[in-house]
Amino acid sequence: MLKQGQLAGNPHLQTPNPYLRLEATPFYLVKNTCAWPKPYDEQGGLLPRRAGVSGFGVGGSNAHVIIDEWLESDVVVNTDVPVLIVLSAKTQSALLLQAQLLADYLTEHSVELPALAYTLYTGRDAMAQRLSLIVSSQQELIAKLHQLSAGQLPDACWRGSVSDDNTVLASPQKTLRCVSTGMGKRGGD
């Protein structure tokens, strides 16, 4: 219904329950499929359509979710601030291959760095071999990825591996030791 902008009718609705008393409310029963008007706020700004979906199980399980329509927004992403780009792989050679593949992609496609950083951080499984870079532009990221492919470790770049109890990240400038919080450990460890 959100996608089509239509409210599905209930063709079996003949006589509404009189105890509902919907006349003095903004609510109504939909007998026939009809257009779902877009809501607007007091200033005339478009609001998302919103719906509640309930499920009532025979065994007594009940669930209710509220869903909103996705609206294109005019949000401007600040691309002038540095972002943290993270990559991981199972092996060192696979990590360097990931860096090269990302550099190749970025050479052909324009991306928003904050969106790329978010996706790389949240959209992939974290594996044992890690790489992180701080960059301020797509061109800087491509240059640093090419440096990595050439066997160099550029500024504001850390590479290391993860063990079960802690993480050690090494860079030419310094070594960082991050103590494990115990989160993510397997049961019995």
MODELLER restraints for C-alpha pairs under 7 A, 6 or more apart:
rsr = mdl.restraints
at = mdl.atoms
rsr.add(forms.Gaussian(group=physical.xy_distance, feature=features.Distance(at['CA:1:A'], at['CA:7:A']), mean=5.80, stdev=0.5))
rsr.add(forms.Gaussian(group=physical.xy_distance, feature=features.Distance(at['CA:1:A'], at['CA:8:A']), mean=6.95, stdev=0.5))
rsr.add(forms.Gaussian(group=physical.xy_distance, feature=features.Distance(at['CA:2:A'], at['CA:69:A']), mean=6.02, stdev=0.5))
rsr.add(forms.Gaussian(group=physical.xy_distance, feature=features.Distance(at['CA:5:A'], at['CA:35:A']), mean=6.16, stdev=0.5))
rsr.add(forms.Gaussian(group=physical.xy_distance, feature=features.Distance(at['CA:5:A'], at['CA:36:A']), mean=5.19, stdev=0.5))
rsr.add(forms.Gaussian(group=physical.xy_distance, feature=features.Distance(at['CA:6:A'], at['CA:33:A']), mean=6.78, stdev=0.5))
rsr.add(forms.Gaussian(group=physical.xy_distance, feature=features.Distance(at['CA:6:A'], at['CA:34:A']), mean=5.64, stdev=0.5))
rsr.add(forms.Gaussian(group=physical.xy_distance, feature=features.Distance(at['CA:6:A'], at['CA:35:A']), mean=4.53, stdev=0.5))
rsr.add(forms.Gaussian(group=physical.xy_distance, feature=features.Distance(at['CA:6:A'], at['CA:36:A']), mean=4.81, stdev=0.5))
rsr.add(forms.Gaussian(group=physical.xy_distance, feature=features.Distance(at['CA:7:A'], at['CA:33:A']), mean=5.51, stdev=0.5))
rsr.add(forms.Gaussian(group=physical.xy_distance, feature=features.Distance(at['CA:7:A'], at['CA:34:A']), mean=5.43, stdev=0.5))
rsr.add(forms.Gaussian(group=physical.xy_distance, feature=features.Distance(at['CA:7:A'], at['CA:35:A']), mean=6.12, stdev=0.5))
rsr.add(forms.Gaussian(group=physical.xy_distance, feature=features.Distance(at['CA:7:A'], at['CA:36:A']), mean=5.53, stdev=0.5))
rsr.add(forms.Gaussian(group=physical.xy_distance, feature=features.Distance(at['CA:8:A'], at['CA:32:A']), mean=6.99, stdev=0.5))
rsr.add(forms.Gaussian(group=physical.xy_distance, feature=features.Distance(at['CA:8:A'], at['CA:33:A']), mean=4.61, stdev=0.5))
rsr.add(forms.Gaussian(group=physical.xy_distance, feature=features.Distance(at['CA:8:A'], at['CA:34:A']), mean=6.96, stdev=0.5))
rsr.add(forms.Gaussian(group=physical.xy_distance, feature=features.Distance(at['CA:9:A'], at['CA:30:A']), mean=5.08, stdev=0.5))
rsr.add(forms.Gaussian(group=physical.xy_distance, feature=features.Distance(at['CA:9:A'], at['CA:31:A']), mean=4.79, stdev=0.5))
rsr.add(forms.Gaussian(group=physical.xy_distance, feature=features.Distance(at['CA:9:A'], at['CA:32:A']), mean=4.03, stdev=0.5))
rsr.add(forms.Gaussian(group=physical.xy_distance, feature=features.Distance(at['CA:9:A'], at['CA:33:A']), mean=4.06, stdev=0.5))
rsr.add(forms.Gaussian(group=physical.xy_distance, feature=features.Distance(at['CA:10:A'], at['CA:30:A']), mean=6.25, stdev=0.5))
rsr.add(forms.Gaussian(group=physical.xy_distance, feature=features.Distance(at['CA:10:A'], at['CA:31:A']), mean=4.80, stdev=0.5))
rsr.add(forms.Gaussian(group=physical.xy_distance, feature=features.Distance(at['CA:10:A'], at['CA:32:A']), mean=6.14, stdev=0.5))
rsr.add(forms.Gaussian(group=physical.xy_distance, feature=features.Distance(at['CA:11:A'], at['CA:31:A']), mean=5.75, stdev=0.5))
rsr.add(forms.Gaussian(group=physical.xy_distance, feature=features.Distance(at['CA:11:A'], at['CA:32:A']), mean=6.29, stdev=0.5))
rsr.add(forms.Gaussian(group=physical.xy_distance, feature=features.Distance(at['CA:13:A'], at['CA:31:A']), mean=6.04, stdev=0.5))
rsr.add(forms.Gaussian(group=physical.xy_distance, feature=features.Distance(at['CA:22:A'], at['CA:28:A']), mean=6.39, stdev=0.5))
rsr.add(forms.Gaussian(group=physical.xy_distance, feature=features.Distance(at['CA:38:A'], at['CA:49:A']), mean=6.44, stdev=0.5))
rsr.add(forms.Gaussian(group=physical.xy_distance, feature=features.Distance(at['CA:39:A'], at['CA:46:A']), mean=6.27, stdev=0.5))
rsr.add(forms.Gaussian(group=physical.xy_distance, feature=features.Distance(at['CA:39:A'], at['CA:47:A']), mean=5.38, stdev=0.5))
rsr.add(forms.Gaussian(group=physical.xy_distance, feature=features.Distance(at['CA:39:A'], at['CA:48:A']), mean=6.87, stdev=0.5))
rsr.add(forms.Gaussian(group=physical.xy_distance, feature=features.Distance(at['CA:39:A'], at['CA:49:A']), mean=6.61, stdev=0.5))
rsr.add(forms.Gaussian(group=physical.xy_distance, feature=features.Distance(at['CA:40:A'], at['CA:46:A']), mean=4.58, stdev=0.5))
rsr.add(forms.Gaussian(group=physical.xy_distance, feature=features.Distance(at['CA:40:A'], at['CA:47:A']), mean=5.23, stdev=0.5))
rsr.add(forms.Gaussian(group=physical.xy_distance, feature=features.Distance(at['CA:41:A'], at['CA:47:A']), mean=6.56, stdev=0.5))
rsr.add(forms.Gaussian(group=physical.xy_distance, feature=features.Distance(at['CA:48:A'], at['CA:68:A']), mean=6.03, stdev=0.5))
rsr.add(forms.Gaussian(group=physical.xy_distance, feature=features.Distance(at['CA:48:A'], at['CA:69:A']), mean=5.04, stdev=0.5))
rsr.add(forms.Gaussian(group=physical.xy_distance, feature=features.Distance(at['CA:48:A'], at['CA:70:A']), mean=6.70, stdev=0.5))
rsr.add(forms.Gaussian(group=physical.xy_distance, feature=features.Distance(at['CA:48:A'], at['CA:71:A']), mean=6.47, stdev=0.5))
rsr.add(forms.Gaussian(group=physical.xy_distance, feature=features.Distance(at['CA:49:A'], at['CA:68:A']), mean=5.82, stdev=0.5))
rsr.add(forms.Gaussian(group=physical.xy_distance, feature=features.Distance(at['CA:49:A'], at['CA:69:A']), mean=5.21, stdev=0.5))
rsr.add(forms.Gaussian(group=physical.xy_distance, feature=features.Distance(at['CA:50:A'], at['CA:67:A']), mean=5.72, stdev=0.5))
rsr.add(forms.Gaussian(group=physical.xy_distance, feature=features.Distance(at['CA:50:A'], at['CA:68:A']), mean=4.48, stdev=0.5))
rsr.add(forms.Gaussian(group=physical.xy_distance, feature=features.Distance(at['CA:50:A'], at['CA:69:A']), mean=6.31, stdev=0.5))
rsr.add(forms.Gaussian(group=physical.xy_distance, feature=features.Distance(at['CA:51:A'], at['CA:66:A']), mean=5.67, stdev=0.5))
rsr.add(forms.Gaussian(group=physical.xy_distance, feature=features.Distance(at['CA:51:A'], at['CA:67:A']), mean=5.42, stdev=0.5))
rsr.add(forms.Gaussian(group=physical.xy_distance, feature=features.Distance(at['CA:51:A'], at['CA:68:A']), mean=6.59, stdev=0.5))
rsr.add(forms.Gaussian(group=physical.xy_distance, feature=features.Distance(at['CA:52:A'], at['CA:64:A']), mean=6.86, stdev=0.5))
rsr.add(forms.Gaussian(group=physical.xy_distance, feature=features.Distance(at['CA:52:A'], at['CA:65:A']), mean=5.73, stdev=0.5))
rsr.add(forms.Gaussian(group=physical.xy_distance, feature=features.Distance(at['CA:52:A'], at['CA:66:A']), mean=4.42, stdev=0.5))
rsr.add(forms.Gaussian(group=physical.xy_distance, feature=features.Distance(at['CA:52:A'], at['CA:67:A']), mean=6.39, stdev=0.5))
rsr.add(forms.Gaussian(group=physical.xy_distance, feature=features.Distance(at['CA:53:A'], at['CA:64:A']), mean=5.59, stdev=0.5))
rsr.add(forms.Gaussian(group=physical.xy_distance, feature=features.Distance(at['CA:53:A'], at['CA:65:A']), mean=5.36, stdev=0.5))
rsr.add(forms.Gaussian(group=physical.xy_distance, feature=features.Distance(at['CA:53:A'], at['CA:66:A']), mean=6.35, stdev=0.5))
rsr.add(forms.Gaussian(group=physical.xy_distance, feature=features.Distance(at['CA:54:A'], at['CA:63:A']), mean=5.70, stdev=0.5))
rsr.add(forms.Gaussian(group=physical.xy_distance, feature=features.Distance(at['CA:54:A'], at['CA:64:A']), mean=4.35, stdev=0.5))
rsr.add(forms.Gaussian(group=physical.xy_distance, feature=features.Distance(at['CA:54:A'], at['CA:65:A']), mean=6.61, stdev=0.5))
rsr.add(forms.Gaussian(group=physical.xy_distance, feature=features.Distance(at['CA:55:A'], at['CA:62:A']), mean=5.68, stdev=0.5))
rsr.add(forms.Gaussian(group=physical.xy_distance, feature=features.Distance(at['CA:55:A'], at['CA:63:A']), mean=5.14, stdev=0.5))
rsr.add(forms.Gaussian(group=physical.xy_distance, feature=features.Distance(at['CA:55:A'], at['CA:64:A']), mean=6.34, stdev=0.5))
rsr.add(forms.Gaussian(group=physical.xy_distance, feature=features.Distance(at['CA:56:A'], at['CA:62:A']), mean=4.59, stdev=0.5))
rsr.add(forms.Gaussian(group=physical.xy_distance, feature=features.Distance(at['CA:56:A'], at['CA:63:A']), mean=6.59, stdev=0.5))
rsr.add(forms.Gaussian(group=physical.xy_distance, feature=features.Distance(at['CA:79:A'], at['CA:113:A']), mean=6.88, stdev=0.5))
rsr.add(forms.Gaussian(group=physical.xy_distance, feature=features.Distance(at['CA:80:A'], at['CA:136:A']), mean=6.66, stdev=0.5))
rsr.add(forms.Gaussian(group=physical.xy_distance, feature=features.Distance(at['CA:81:A'], at['CA:136:A']), mean=6.07, stdev=0.5))
rsr.add(forms.Gaussian(group=physical.xy_distance, feature=features.Distance(at['CA:82:A'], at['CA:134:A']), mean=6.27, stdev=0.5))
rsr.add(forms.Gaussian(group=physical.xy_distance, feature=features.Distance(at['CA:82:A'], at['CA:135:A']), mean=5.23, stdev=0.5))
rsr.add(forms.Gaussian(group=physical.xy_distance, feature=features.Distance(at['CA:82:A'], at['CA:136:A']), mean=4.22, stdev=0.5))
rsr.add(forms.Gaussian(group=physical.xy_distance, feature=features.Distance(at['CA:83:A'], at['CA:114:A']), mean=6.38, stdev=0.5))
rsr.add(forms.Gaussian(group=physical.xy_distance, feature=features.Distance(at['CA:83:A'], at['CA:117:A']), mean=6.70, stdev=0.5))
rsr.add(forms.Gaussian(group=physical.xy_distance, feature=features.Distance(at['CA:83:A'], at['CA:134:A']), mean=5.59, stdev=0.5))
rsr.add(forms.Gaussian(group=physical.xy_distance, feature=features.Distance(at['CA:83:A'], at['CA:135:A']), mean=5.60, stdev=0.5))
rsr.add(forms.Gaussian(group=physical.xy_distance, feature=features.Distance(at['CA:83:A'], at['CA:136:A']), mean=6.31, stdev=0.5))
rsr.add(forms.Gaussian(group=physical.xy_distance, feature=features.Distance(at['CA:84:A'], at['CA:117:A']), mean=6.21, stdev=0.5))
rsr.add(forms.Gaussian(group=physical.xy_distance, feature=features.Distance(at['CA:84:A'], at['CA:132:A']), mean=6.64, stdev=0.5))
rsr.add(forms.Gaussian(group=physical.xy_distance, feature=features.Distance(at['CA:84:A'], at['CA:133:A']), mean=5.69, stdev=0.5))
rsr.add(forms.Gaussian(group=physical.xy_distance, feature=features.Distance(at['CA:84:A'], at['CA:134:A']), mean=4.67, stdev=0.5))
rsr.add(forms.Gaussian(group=physical.xy_distance, feature=features.Distance(at['CA:84:A'], at['CA:135:A']), mean=6.69, stdev=0.5))
rsr.add(forms.Gaussian(group=physical.xy_distance, feature=features.Distance(at['CA:85:A'], at['CA:117:A']), mean=5.05, stdev=0.5))
rsr.add(forms.Gaussian(group=physical.xy_distance, feature=features.Distance(at['CA:85:A'], at['CA:132:A']), mean=5.51, stdev=0.5))
rsr.add(forms.Gaussian(group=physical.xy_distance, feature=features.Distance(at['CA:85:A'], at['CA:133:A']), mean=5.14, stdev=0.5))
rsr.add(forms.Gaussian(group=physical.xy_distance, feature=features.Distance(at['CA:85:A'], at['CA:134:A']), mean=6.29, stdev=0.5))
rsr.add(forms.Gaussian(group=physical.xy_distance, feature=features.Distance(at['CA:86:A'], at['CA:120:A']), mean=6.24, stdev=0.5))
rsr.add(forms.Gaussian(group=physical.xy_distance, feature=features.Distance(at['CA:86:A'], at['CA:121:A']), mean=6.11, stdev=0.5))
rsr.add(forms.Gaussian(group=physical.xy_distance, feature=features.Distance(at['CA:86:A'], at['CA:131:A']), mean=5.67, stdev=0.5))
rsr.add(forms.Gaussian(group=physical.xy_distance, feature=features.Distance(at['CA:86:A'], at['CA:132:A']), mean=4.39, stdev=0.5))
rsr.add(forms.Gaussian(group=physical.xy_distance, feature=features.Distance(at['CA:86:A'], at['CA:133:A']), mean=6.56, stdev=0.5))
rsr.add(forms.Gaussian(group=physical.xy_distance, feature=features.Distance(at['CA:87:A'], at['CA:120:A']), mean=6.83, stdev=0.5))
rsr.add(forms.Gaussian(group=physical.xy_distance, feature=features.Distance(at['CA:87:A'], at['CA:130:A']), mean=5.91, stdev=0.5))
rsr.add(forms.Gaussian(group=physical.xy_distance, feature=features.Distance(at['CA:87:A'], at['CA:131:A']), mean=5.13, stdev=0.5))
rsr.add(forms.Gaussian(group=physical.xy_distance, feature=features.Distance(at['CA:87:A'], at['CA:132:A']), mean=6.38, stdev=0.5))
rsr.add(forms.Gaussian(group=physical.xy_distance, feature=features.Distance(at['CA:88:A'], at['CA:95:A']), mean=5.99, stdev=0.5))
rsr.add(forms.Gaussian(group=physical.xy_distance, feature=features.Distance(at['CA:88:A'], at['CA:126:A']), mean=5.88, stdev=0.5))
rsr.add(forms.Gaussian(group=physical.xy_distance, feature=features.Distance(at['CA:88:A'], at['CA:127:A']), mean=5.25, stdev=0.5))
rsr.add(forms.Gaussian(group=physical.xy_distance, feature=features.Distance(at['CA:88:A'], at['CA:128:A']), mean=6.84, stdev=0.5))
rsr.add(forms.Gaussian(group=physical.xy_distance, feature=features.Distance(at['CA:88:A'], at['CA:129:A']), mean=5.33, stdev=0.5))
rsr.add(forms.Gaussian(group=physical.xy_distance, feature=features.Distance(at['CA:88:A'], at['CA:130:A']), mean=4.42, stdev=0.5))
rsr.add(forms.Gaussian(group=physical.xy_distance, feature=features.Distance(at['CA:88:A'], at['CA:131:A']), mean=6.12, stdev=0.5))
rsr.add(forms.Gaussian(group=physical.xy_distance, feature=features.Distance(at['CA:89:A'], at['CA:95:A']), mean=4.90, stdev=0.5))
rsr.add(forms.Gaussian(group=physical.xy_distance, feature=features.Distance(at['CA:89:A'], at['CA:127:A']), mean=5.09, stdev=0.5))
rsr.add(forms.Gaussian(group=physical.xy_distance, feature=features.Distance(at['CA:89:A'], at['CA:128:A']), mean=6.35, stdev=0.5))
rsr.add(forms.Gaussian(group=physical.xy_distance, feature=features.Distance(at['CA:89:A'], at['CA:129:A']), mean=5.22, stdev=0.5))
rsr.add(forms.Gaussian(group=physical.xy_distance, feature=features.Distance(at['CA:89:A'], at['CA:130:A']), mean=6.78, stdev=0.5))
rsr.add(forms.Gaussian(group=physical.xy_distance, feature=features.Distance(at['CA:90:A'], at['CA:127:A']), mean=5.50, stdev=0.5))
rsr.add(forms.Gaussian(group=physical.xy_distance, feature=features.Distance(at['CA:90:A'], at['CA:128:A']), mean=5.49, stdev=0.5))
rsr.add(forms.Gaussian(group=physical.xy_distance, feature=features.Distance(at['CA:90:A'], at['CA:129:A']), mean=5.77, stdev=0.5))
rsr.add(forms.Gaussian(group=physical.xy_distance, feature=features.Distance(at['CA:91:A'], at['CA:129:A']), mean=5.93, stdev=0.5))
rsr.add(forms.Gaussian(group=physical.xy_distance, feature=features.Distance(at['CA:92:A'], at['CA:129:A']), mean=6.11, stdev=0.5))
rsr.add(forms.Gaussian(group=physical.xy_distance, feature=features.Distance(at['CA:95:A'], at['CA:129:A']), mean=6.73, stdev=0.5))
rsr.add(forms.Gaussian(group=physical.xy_distance, feature=features.Distance(at['CA:96:A'], at['CA:149:A']), mean=6.25, stdev=0.5))
rsr.add(forms.Gaussian(group=physical.xy_distance, feature=features.Distance(at['CA:99:A'], at['CA:145:A']), mean=5.70, stdev=0.5))
rsr.add(forms.Gaussian(group=physical.xy_distance, feature=features.Distance(at['CA:100:A'], at['CA:145:A']), mean=6.48, stdev=0.5))
rsr.add(forms.Gaussian(group=physical.xy_distance, feature=features.Distance(at['CA:100:A'], at['CA:146:A']), mean=6.93, stdev=0.5))
rsr.add(forms.Gaussian(group=physical.xy_distance, feature=features.Distance(at['CA:100:A'], at['CA:149:A']), mean=6.35, stdev=0.5))
rsr.add(forms.Gaussian(group=physical.xy_distance, feature=features.Distance(at['CA:103:A'], at['CA:142:A']), mean=5.12, stdev=0.5))
rsr.add(forms.Gaussian(group=physical.xy_distance, feature=features.Distance(at['CA:103:A'], at['CA:145:A']), mean=5.90, stdev=0.5))
rsr.add(forms.Gaussian(group=physical.xy_distance, feature=features.Distance(at['CA:103:A'], at['CA:146:A']), mean=6.91, stdev=0.5))
rsr.add(forms.Gaussian(group=physical.xy_distance, feature=features.Distance(at['CA:106:A'], at['CA:142:A']), mean=6.78, stdev=0.5))
rsr.add(forms.Gaussian(group=physical.xy_distance, feature=features.Distance(at['CA:113:A'], at['CA:138:A']), mean=6.72, stdev=0.5))
rsr.add(forms.Gaussian(group=physical.xy_distance, feature=features.Distance(at['CA:128:A'], at['CA:161:A']), mean=5.35, stdev=0.5))
rsr.add(forms.Gaussian(group=physical.xy_distance, feature=features.Distance(at['CA:128:A'], at['CA:162:A']), mean=5.01, stdev=0.5))
rsr.add(forms.Gaussian(group=physical.xy_distance, feature=features.Distance(at['CA:129:A'], at['CA:160:A']), mean=6.02, stdev=0.5))
rsr.add(forms.Gaussian(group=physical.xy_distance, feature=features.Distance(at['CA:129:A'], at['CA:161:A']), mean=4.49, stdev=0.5))
rsr.add(forms.Gaussian(group=physical.xy_distance, feature=features.Distance(at['CA:129:A'], at['CA:162:A']), mean=6.60, stdev=0.5))
rsr.add(forms.Gaussian(group=physical.xy_distance, feature=features.Distance(at['CA:130:A'], at['CA:159:A']), mean=5.64, stdev=0.5))
rsr.add(forms.Gaussian(group=physical.xy_distance, feature=features.Distance(at['CA:130:A'], at['CA:160:A']), mean=5.39, stdev=0.5))
rsr.add(forms.Gaussian(group=physical.xy_distance, feature=features.Distance(at['CA:130:A'], at['CA:161:A']), mean=5.71, stdev=0.5))
rsr.add(forms.Gaussian(group=physical.xy_distance, feature=features.Distance(at['CA:131:A'], at['CA:158:A']), mean=5.70, stdev=0.5))
rsr.add(forms.Gaussian(group=physical.xy_distance, feature=features.Distance(at['CA:131:A'], at['CA:159:A']), mean=4.44, stdev=0.5))
rsr.add(forms.Gaussian(group=physical.xy_distance, feature=features.Distance(at['CA:131:A'], at['CA:160:A']), mean=6.66, stdev=0.5))
rsr.add(forms.Gaussian(group=physical.xy_distance, feature=features.Distance(at['CA:132:A'], at['CA:157:A']), mean=5.64, stdev=0.5))
rsr.add(forms.Gaussian(group=physical.xy_distance, feature=features.Distance(at['CA:132:A'], at['CA:158:A']), mean=5.27, stdev=0.5))
rsr.add(forms.Gaussian(group=physical.xy_distance, feature=features.Distance(at['CA:132:A'], at['CA:159:A']), mean=6.54, stdev=0.5))
rsr.add(forms.Gaussian(group=physical.xy_distance, feature=features.Distance(at['CA:133:A'], at['CA:156:A']), mean=5.77, stdev=0.5))
rsr.add(forms.Gaussian(group=physical.xy_distance, feature=features.Distance(at['CA:133:A'], at['CA:157:A']), mean=4.39, stdev=0.5))
rsr.add(forms.Gaussian(group=physical.xy_distance, feature=features.Distance(at['CA:133:A'], at['CA:158:A']), mean=6.55, stdev=0.5))
rsr.add(forms.Gaussian(group=physical.xy_distance, feature=features.Distance(at['CA:134:A'], at['CA:156:A']), mean=5.45, stdev=0.5))
rsr.add(forms.Gaussian(group=physical.xy_distance, feature=features.Distance(at['CA:134:A'], at['CA:157:A']), mean=6.56, stdev=0.5))
rsr.add(forms.Gaussian(group=physical.xy_distance, feature=features.Distance(at['CA:135:A'], at['CA:141:A']), mean=5.81, stdev=0.5))
rsr.add(forms.Gaussian(group=physical.xy_distance, feature=features.Distance(at['CA:144:A'], at['CA:154:A']), mean=6.01, stdev=0.5))
rsr.add(forms.Gaussian(group=physical.xy_distance, feature=features.Distance(at['CA:147:A'], at['CA:153:A']), mean=6.71, stdev=0.5))
rsr.add(forms.Gaussian(group=physical.xy_distance, feature=features.Distance(at['CA:147:A'], at['CA:154:A']), mean=6.52, stdev=0.5))
rsr.add(forms.Gaussian(group=physical.xy_distance, feature=features.Distance(at['CA:157:A'], at['CA:171:A']), mean=6.57, stdev=0.5))
rsr.add(forms.Gaussian(group=physical.xy_distance, feature=features.Distance(at['CA:158:A'], at['CA:169:A']), mean=5.91, stdev=0.5))
rsr.add(forms.Gaussian(group=physical.xy_distance, feature=features.Distance(at['CA:158:A'], at['CA:170:A']), mean=5.63, stdev=0.5))
rsr.add(forms.Gaussian(group=physical.xy_distance, feature=features.Distance(at['CA:158:A'], at['CA:171:A']), mean=4.96, stdev=0.5))
rsr.add(forms.Gaussian(group=physical.xy_distance, feature=features.Distance(at['CA:159:A'], at['CA:169:A']), mean=5.61, stdev=0.5))
rsr.add(forms.Gaussian(group=physical.xy_distance, feature=features.Distance(at['CA:159:A'], at['CA:170:A']), mean=5.60, stdev=0.5))
rsr.add(forms.Gaussian(group=physical.xy_distance, feature=features.Distance(at['CA:159:A'], at['CA:171:A']), mean=6.54, stdev=0.5))
rsr.add(forms.Gaussian(group=physical.xy_distance, feature=features.Distance(at['CA:160:A'], at['CA:168:A']), mean=6.08, stdev=0.5))
rsr.add(forms.Gaussian(group=physical.xy_distance, feature=features.Distance(at['CA:160:A'], at['CA:169:A']), mean=4.56, stdev=0.5))
rsr.add(forms.Gaussian(group=physical.xy_distance, feature=features.Distance(at['CA:160:A'], at['CA:170:A']), mean=5.74, stdev=0.5))
rsr.add(forms.Gaussian(group=physical.xy_distance, feature=features.Distance(at['CA:161:A'], at['CA:167:A']), mean=6.69, stdev=0.5))
rsr.add(forms.Gaussian(group=physical.xy_distance, feature=features.Distance(at['CA:161:A'], at['CA:168:A']), mean=6.48, stdev=0.5))
rsr.add(forms.Gaussian(group=physical.xy_distance, feature=features.Distance(at['CA:161:A'], at['CA:169:A']), mean=6.97, stdev=0.5))
rsr.add(forms.Gaussian(group=physical.xy_distance, feature=features.Distance(at['CA:162:A'], at['CA:168:A']), mean=6.66, stdev=0.5))
rsr.add(forms.Gaussian(group=physical.xy_distance, feature=features.Distance(at['CA:165:A'], at['CA:180:A']), mean=5.87, stdev=0.5))
rsr.add(forms.Gaussian(group=physical.xy_distance, feature=features.Distance(at['CA:166:A'], at['CA:178:A']), mean=6.28, stdev=0.5))
rsr.add(forms.Gaussian(group=physical.xy_distance, feature=features.Distance(at['CA:166:A'], at['CA:179:A']), mean=5.29, stdev=0.5))
rsr.add(forms.Gaussian(group=physical.xy_distance, feature=features.Distance(at['CA:166:A'], at['CA:180:A']), mean=4.89, stdev=0.5))
rsr.add(forms.Gaussian(group=physical.xy_distance, feature=features.Distance(at['CA:167:A'], at['CA:177:A']), mean=6.22, stdev=0.5))
rsr.add(forms.Gaussian(group=physical.xy_distance, feature=features.Distance(at['CA:167:A'], at['CA:178:A']), mean=5.38, stdev=0.5))
rsr.add(forms.Gaussian(group=physical.xy_distance, feature=features.Distance(at['CA:167:A'], at['CA:179:A']), mean=6.77, stdev=0.5))
rsr.add(forms.Gaussian(group=physical.xy_distance, feature=features.Distance(at['CA:168:A'], at['CA:176:A']), mean=6.13, stdev=0.5))
rsr.add(forms.Gaussian(group=physical.xy_distance, feature=features.Distance(at['CA:168:A'], at['CA:177:A']), mean=4.91, stdev=0.5))
rsr.add(forms.Gaussian(group=physical.xy_distance, feature=features.Distance(at['CA:168:A'], at['CA:178:A']), mean=6.43, stdev=0.5))
rsr.add(forms.Gaussian(group=physical.xy_distance, feature=features.Distance(at['CA:169:A'], at['CA:175:A']), mean=6.06, stdev=0.5))
rsr.add(forms.Gaussian(group=physical.xy_distance, feature=features.Distance(at['CA:169:A'], at['CA:176:A']), mean=5.40, stdev=0.5))
rsr.add(forms.Gaussian(group=physical.xy_distance, feature=features.Distance(at['CA:169:A'], at['CA:177:A']), mean=6.53, stdev=0.5))
rsr.add(forms.Gaussian(group=physical.xy_distance, feature=features.Distance(at['CA:170:A'], at['CA:176:A']), mean=6.49, stdev=0.5))
